[in-house]
Amino acid sequence: MTLESEDLLQSILNSLDRIDYIRTQDIPDIELYMDQVTTFMGSRLKNSARNPEDDKILTKTMINNYAKNDLLPPPIRKKYSKEHVLLLIFIYYYKGILSISDIQKVLRPITERYFDKKEQGFSLEDIYNEVFGLEKEEVEYLKRDVSEKFRKAQDTFRDAPPEDQQFLRTFSFICMLSFDVYVKKLIIEKLIDSCGDLFESAKEK
């Protein structure tokens, strides 16, 4: 690879290192008004936005739509609990790849069984910590996978005109990453469709 392509790869890997999730201990234990929720989410997740200074992580309209579509339990006296924030984080990650109906199927049994049910001994916070605790290991795997795909892409189009090779290799890299996302989205949808009864039975308990 050229020095330029090495710099590009390193820049991509550095951006993966900046991916971070909101830890439960960072979420205020007090109930928050909607403006406070949007401010908190924006401050903690803006680094994951495409345009951190301009993109809105969460807006009042989004929150109202999530509640309208039964993705989020209604606030108590216009205030949102720590568990509301946890659900909003799940929705934030899901919404880029799943439909509203699929998010409903996945989250509804979680919400109905664990939202505001701390006295049961197993809470929504426990679930959140379990799944997001895998984040660091997953980022390391992603860095290796992205590096491998990048190097494969840099080895394509050897017979193309020299002046076109770089943008064609970048196109190749985008295609490989896109196919990876496409296949994983299909797998997620297949899981949701195949495990519908499982989610329904969990919701009814």
Backbone torsions as a table, in degrees:
resi	resn	phi	psi	omega
1	MET	NA	150.8	177.1
2	THR	-76.1	165.8	177.3
3	LEU	-60.1	-37.0	-179.4
4	GLU	-63.5	-44.2	-179.7
5	SER	-69.8	-34.1	175.8
6	GLU	-62.7	-39.8	178.1
7	ASP	-64.6	-39.4	179.3
8	LEU	-64.2	-45.7	178.7
9	LEU	-60.3	-43.7	-178.9
10	GLN	-64.7	-36.8	177.7
11	SER	-63.6	-40.9	178.2
12	ILE	-64.5	-45.2	-179.9
13	LEU	-64.5	-37.1	177.5
14	ASN	-64.2	-36.7	178.7
15	SER	-67.2	-33.2	176.1
16	LEU	-67.8	-35.3	177.7
17	ASP	-64.3	-25.4	-178.3
18	ARG	-83.4	-8.5	177.2
19	ILE	-67.3	129.1	-179.4
20	ASP	-146.4	151.4	177.4
21	TYR	-107.7	160.1	179.8
22	ILE	-79.0	122.2	178.7
23	ARG	-81.4	147.2	-175.9
24	THR	-61.0	-32.5	-179.4
25	GLN	-71.2	-14.5	178.2
26	ASP	-86.7	-13.3	-179.4
27	ILE	-85.0	128.8	-179.4
28	PRO	-56.1	140.1	177.9
29	ASP	-80.8	-10.0	177.9
30	ILE	-89.7	157.1	177.4
31	GLU	-73.8	146.1	-173.9
32	LEU	-120.0	146.5	169.7
33	TYR	-76.5	163.6	-175.0
34	MET	-55.7	-44.1	179.5
35	ASP	-59.3	-37.7	179.9
36	GLN	-69.8	-35.4	178.0
37	VAL	-65.6	-47.9	-178.8
38	THR	-64.5	-37.2	178.2
39	THR	-66.0	-44.0	-180.0
40	PHE	-62.5	-48.9	-178.7
41	MET	-62.6	-41.7	179.7
42	GLY	-62.9	-40.8	-177.8
43	SER	-70.1	-31.7	-175.2
44	ARG	-91.0	-21.3	-175.1
45	LEU	-118.2	5.5	-175.7
46	LYS	-63.8	-27.3	179.9
47	ASN	-66.3	-18.7	178.9
48	SER	-89.0	-7.1	-179.5
49	ALA	-77.3	153.7	178.7
50	ARG	-65.9	-43.8	176.5
51	ASN	-122.9	86.1	-171.9
52	PRO	-53.2	-31.9	-176.6
53	GLU	-82.1	-18.0	-174.6
54	ASP	-116.3	-36.4	-175.0
55	ASP	-70.6	139.2	177.6
56	LYS	-93.0	120.0	178.1
57	ILE	-69.3	-43.5	-176.8
58	LEU	-151.6	136.2	178.5
59	THR	-124.8	167.7	177.2
60	LYS	-60.3	-39.6	-179.9
61	THR	-61.9	-43.0	178.2
62	MET	-59.5	-47.9	-178.9
63	ILE	-60.3	-44.3	179.1
64	ASN	-63.2	-38.1	178.2
65	ASN	-67.8	-38.4	178.3
66	TYR	-63.5	-41.6	178.2
67	ALA	-66.3	-41.1	-179.9
68	LYS	-62.2	-34.6	-178.6
69	ASN	-94.5	16.9	176.1
70	ASP	61.3	28.9	174.9
71	LEU	-90.5	-20.5	-173.8
72	LEU	-137.1	126.5	176.2
73	PRO	-60.9	150.0	-179.3
74	PRO	-64.2	150.5	177.9
75	PRO	-70.2	160.1	175.4
76	ILE	-100.1	116.7	-178.0
77	ARG	52.1	43.7	176.8
78	LYS	65.7	17.1	178.1
79	LYS	-117.9	145.7	-176.5
80	TYR	-110.2	135.8	-177.7
81	SER	-86.6	175.2	175.7
82	LYS	-58.7	-36.6	-179.7
83	GLU	-70.3	-32.2	172.5
84	HIS	-58.8	-44.3	-179.4
85	VAL	-63.3	-40.8	178.7
86	LEU	-60.5	-43.5	178.2
87	LEU	-65.2	-38.5	178.3
88	LEU	-63.1	-33.3	177.7
89	ILE	-68.3	-44.3	176.2
90	PHE	-58.4	-46.5	-179.4
91	ILE	-60.9	-40.0	-179.7
92	TYR	-58.0	-42.5	-179.5
93	TYR	-77.0	-32.4	-178.9
94	TYR	-74.4	-35.6	-165.6
95	LYS	-64.1	-22.0	179.9
96	GLY	-76.0	-14.8	-176.1
97	ILE	-129.3	-16.9	-176.1
98	LEU	-118.8	153.4	175.2
99	SER	-76.0	164.0	178.1
100	ILE	-57.9	-43.2	-178.0
101	SER	-64.4	-36.6	178.2
102	ASP	-69.6	-39.3	177.5
103	ILE	-63.7	-38.3	176.7
104	GLN	-58.8	-46.4	-178.1
105	LYS	-61.7	-38.7	-177.3
106	VAL	-76.1	-43.6	-172.1
107	LEU	-87.2	-26.3	-173.9
108	ARG	-57.1	-48.9	178.7
109	PRO	-65.3	-31.9	177.0
110	ILE	-65.0	-45.9	-179.1
111	THR	-65.2	-46.8	-175.2
112	GLU	-67.7	-29.8	-176.7
113	ARG	-93.6	-25.3	-170.5
114	TYR	-126.5	-13.0	179.9
115	PHE	-70.7	124.5	179.2
116	ASP	57.2	39.7	-179.8
117	LYS	-127.9	39.5	-176.0
118	LYS	-60.9	-26.9	-177.4
119	GLU	-67.5	-13.9	179.7
120	GLN	-74.8	-12.8	-179.9
121	GLY	93.3	-9.3	177.0
122	PHE	-140.1	119.1	-168.2
123	SER	-116.5	171.8	173.6
124	LEU	-59.8	-35.8	177.6
125	GLU	-63.8	-37.9	176.6
126	ASP	-62.9	-42.5	179.1
127	ILE	-62.9	-46.3	179.4
128	TYR	-58.0	-48.5	-179.1
129	ASN	-62.3	-36.4	-178.9
130	GLU	-64.9	-49.6	-174.7
131	VAL	-77.0	-38.2	-179.3
132	PHE	-79.7	-13.2	175.4
133	GLY	-67.6	-15.9	177.9
134	LEU	-83.4	-4.7	-171.5
135	GLU	-58.0	-47.2	-175.8
136	LYS	-61.7	-44.6	178.5
137	GLU	-63.8	-38.7	-178.9
138	GLU	-67.5	-38.4	178.3
139	VAL	-62.4	-40.5	178.7
140	GLU	-64.0	-40.1	176.6
141	TYR	-63.7	-43.8	-179.7
142	LEU	-61.5	-38.8	179.0
143	LYS	-62.1	-42.0	178.1
144	ARG	-65.9	-42.8	-178.1
145	ASP	-65.8	-44.7	179.6
146	VAL	-63.8	-40.4	178.8
147	SER	-61.6	-41.7	179.7
148	GLU	-65.8	-44.5	179.3
149	LYS	-64.2	-40.1	179.8
150	PHE	-61.2	-45.2	-178.5
151	ARG	-66.9	-36.9	175.9
152	LYS	-64.1	-41.3	179.5
153	ALA	-64.0	-37.5	-179.8
154	GLN	-68.6	-13.4	-179.5
155	ASP	-98.3	2.9	180.0
156	THR	-91.6	168.7	174.3
157	PHE	55.9	40.2	178.4
158	ARG	-66.4	-25.7	-177.8
159	ASP	-95.0	1.4	179.2
160	ALA	-74.9	159.9	175.9
161	PRO	-54.5	136.0	-176.7
162	PRO	-52.7	-36.1	-177.7
163	GLU	-72.7	-14.3	-179.0
164	ASP	-103.4	-9.8	-171.4
165	GLN	-61.0	-42.0	-174.0
166	GLN	-65.7	-45.6	-178.1
167	PHE	-72.9	-30.0	176.0
168	LEU	-68.5	-36.4	177.3
169	ARG	-69.7	-36.1	175.1
170	THR	-65.0	-40.9	175.7
171	PHE	-60.5	-41.9	178.1
172	SER	-60.9	-42.3	179.6
173	PHE	-64.0	-44.0	177.9
174	ILE	-61.4	-41.3	179.5
175	CYS	-62.9	-42.7	-179.8
176	MET	-64.0	-44.0	178.6
177	LEU	-66.3	-39.8	-179.5
178	SER	-65.0	-41.0	178.5
179	PHE	-63.8	-38.8	178.2
180	ASP	-61.3	-45.6	178.5
181	VAL	-64.5	-42.5	-179.3
182	TYR	-59.5	-47.4	-178.5
183	VAL	-65.5	-43.0	-179.5
184	LYS	-66.3	-34.9	176.0
185	LYS	-64.0	-42.0	177.2
186	LEU	-60.8	-41.0	179.8
187	ILE	-63.9	-44.2	179.4
188	ILE	-61.0	-45.5	179.8
189	GLU	-63.8	-38.9	177.5
190	LYS	-63.5	-41.0	177.4
191	LEU	-61.9	-44.4	-179.5
192	ILE	-63.9	-42.7	-179.6
193	ASP	-69.5	-41.1	-176.5
194	SER	-75.2	-28.1	-175.6
195	CYS	-105.0	21.1	-179.2
196	GLY	-57.7	-42.6	179.6
197	ASP	-63.8	-36.6	179.4
198	LEU	-63.5	-44.1	178.7
199	PHE	-66.9	-38.6	179.9
200	GLU	-65.7	-42.4	-179.6
201	SER	-67.2	-35.5	177.7
202	ALA	-66.7	-36.0	-179.3
203	LYS	-67.5	-34.9	-173.4
204	GLU	-80.9	-18.1	-176.1
205	LYS	-71.5	NA	NA
